[in-house]
Amino acid sequence: MTKKLFVKTYGCQMNAYDSARMADVLAPIGFVGVDSAADADLVILNTCHIREKAAEKLYSDLGRLAILKQAKAQNGEALMVAVAGCVAQAEGAEIAARAACVDLVVGPQTYHRLPELVAQAEADGAAVIATEFLSDSKFDALPPAAASGVSAFLTVQEGCDRFCTFCVVPYTRGPEFSRPVAAVVREATDLVAAGAREIVLLGQNVNAYHGAGARGASLSLARLIETVAAIPALERIRYTTSHPRDMGDDLIAAHGAIAKLMPYVHLPVQSGSDRVLAAMNRRHRVDDYFDVVARLRAARPDVALSSDFIVGFPGESDADFDATLALVRAVGFASAFSFKYSARPGTPAADAPDQIPETVKDQRLAALQGALRTQQHGFNAATVGRGLPVLFEAAGRHPGQLVGRSPYLQPVHVAAPTSLLGTVAQVHIDAALPNSLAGRLDQTNRPDVQAA
């Protein structure tokens, strides 16, 4: 019997990967995806605890689902509601207590058990909570990955051992775990066979990857990338998210040596103040970050950098914030994510003295985002007049238009035939828009020119 599944994904790329794998796990027991909760028999909210007010957003959605569930029941229809992801892991029992509409709470380490957990929830008629950390790898229990488009996520590393004082990841995702090289290559090969031409290797601390190789020896992320790059028909490789402390010499060198590895590195720094970095337990100093940036640019001069920043961390002074602005000016970022500090229950920083007033956070965030936005616009403007290879991923908003990505992750809109979907074509960049580029196909890429 066919059942309908709707998954709402909050937050990071790894959650997007997990959502796709949850759908893969449920497919053998008859679940097919739909585009709205109203059409579903099972709704999964795959939550993220990194973003601000994550729990508030969850309960707001659960309130709407409670109304929908009641309406369906009046029509003789059943709706099962599941909460997954990091908020589920951190607040499992509280979620079940606060939201009566929830039938299932499943943490990031147990979603491979969804078929049996759904059956248990149906049989028990009470909320099932599965948030334990299991000794076996969930990845071993997952079915082969289904097709997921031209660009596909692939989790290779999970968890974190860094224990930054603002972060819940070590508590919600557990200690660092790296998948064996053979398992990663097998999944990557399946994704390419299903149509992927770009693979994004994911991990909470992906450059700490140390998976077992063919002879049992531990391989670094650089060696994994080298192995994955050998897959025929794979055009591009990216990875995220990295920690400055784990940017080894071989990974930096890989950016100059492996053509399929894109010249774009997301390298969170969080602050430009050594004092704040120490309070965050980041285990790197500003000079360490500058050194990594310099070595990356030496290996690949055109590399584009993005980063994460937190403003208003407890105890952050005006001088500390000025140091962050100075770092931004010194490095130059193609893009960045920036946030006001918000306390995460159970993390050391949540109970730290000298919490910063919201008004000060707002002022600092506005100033930082203004500086970062100026840099992003400048980076995009510098591509105008250049030719860039673009991997076309989907139809654009206008008829006859495709959208793809430059090597630097910029969206590029081009008038092009659908036959170019899933291929890399040279594009002349004509304009830099606020958040994307516009261009035209190089003459050698135009089918009409080739036919002539």
Secondary structure, DSSP 8 states (H G I E B T S, - for coil): --EEEEEEE-SSHHHHHHHHHHHHHHGGGTEEE-S-GGG-SEEEEEE-SSSTTHHHHHHHHHHHHHHHHHHHHHTT---EEEEEEHHHHHHHHHHHHH-TT--EEE-TTTGGGHHHHHHHHHHH-S-EEE----SS-GGGG--------SEEEEE-EE--S---TT--HHHHT-S-EE--HHHHHHHHHHHHHTT-SEEEEE-TTGGG-EEE-TTS-EEEHHHHHHHHTTSTT--EEEEE---GGG--HHHHHHHHH-TTB-SEEE---B-S-HHHHHHTT----HHHHHHHHHHHHHH-TT-EEEEEEEES-TT--HHHHHHHHHHHHHH--SEEEEEE----TTSGGGG-SS---HHHHHHHHHHHHHHHHHHHHHHHHTTTT-EEEEEEEEE-SSTTEEEEE-TTS-EEEEE--GGGTTSEEEEEEEEE-SS-EEEEE-GGG-HHHHH-
